[in-house]
Amino acid sequence: MKLVLTSLVLALALALANYWALWQLGGAPLCTACALVLLGGPFVLSIALASVLPLLAAPAAPVQAKPAPAAAPPKPSEPPENAALRLLASLQEDGRLVDFLTEEITGYSDEQIGAATRGIHATCAKALRACVKLEPVLPGREDDTVTVPAGFDPASIRLTGNVQGAPPFTGTLRHAGWRAAGVTIPVRAGLDPKIIAPAEVEIA
């Protein structure tokens, strides 16, 4: 509304100015068409501008952003203990390791235990090699003389005996240690990871 009134006031002022100029040139009879244009034109122009300017000043409608596709829900991570249970299940399945460790062996002779251990050792070693690739932390054989350099990793090399001063240290290799160079534990799809070995029932 304010814009319309302002336009009409300006149109009136312009029309009066045109009327004065027209009067100075000889009045309306000099050119009736010119008088109509000079006196009525400002009002027509003001009405047109009052209608168009609000449309030009109106803010453009915001562009609706295309919604991003919903991300797939993250795959639930496996509890860390399940990998250890799957490894234990492999050792049990191939080498009966859990049976051996939970068996009461007090009543067996050394010969009986030795004979049973030989077969369990072979089958469990095969199962372990299939799951974990092992390599020694330090090269060499037990009782070899080795040098531990400065900056060694205490988590990889444990020093025992009379440890004094600063590295490098020279000593006797008592155990070469083990490092896992690769792990491939079989997946037991659809099975309860806490079941190390199922119960077996023979039906007569």
Secondary structure, 3 states (H helix, E strand, C coil): CHHHHHHHHHHHHHHHHHHHHHHHHCCHHHCHHHHHHHHHHHHHHHHHHHHHHHHHHCCCCCCCCCCCCCCCCCCCCCCHHHHHHHHHHHHHHHHCHHHHHHCCCCCCCHHHHHHHHHHHHHHHHHHHHHHEEEECCCCCCCCCEEEECCCCCCCCCCCCCCCCCCCCEEEECCCCCCEEEEECCCCCCCCCCCCCCCCCCCCC
